[in-house]
């Protein structure tokens, strides 16, 4: 699952472990530490996400729920303060708009 927040983008997967944790990955270390300040972030790992932390599944659910409860804006893109993050998110938005305009293939 990809989660786009105003100040962080995270990838959540159930990869290894005993099922009680999720592997939370990010392209920037601060994206992980903003949402999970106590996380033991590992750098590297040989994949396209250079930062990762194994976090209790319930804590991940709680933080995602908090982010939903904290929505008090009429436009998400307007809440993204970092110029480079805003530009990246806008490219994702544009790609999904292009996707919506294509006929479904199933």
Secondary structure by P-SEA (a helix, b strand, c coil): cccccccbbbbbbbccccccccccccccaaaaaaccccccccccccccccccccccaaaaaaaaaaaaaaccccccccccccaaaaaaaaaaaaaaaaaaaccccc
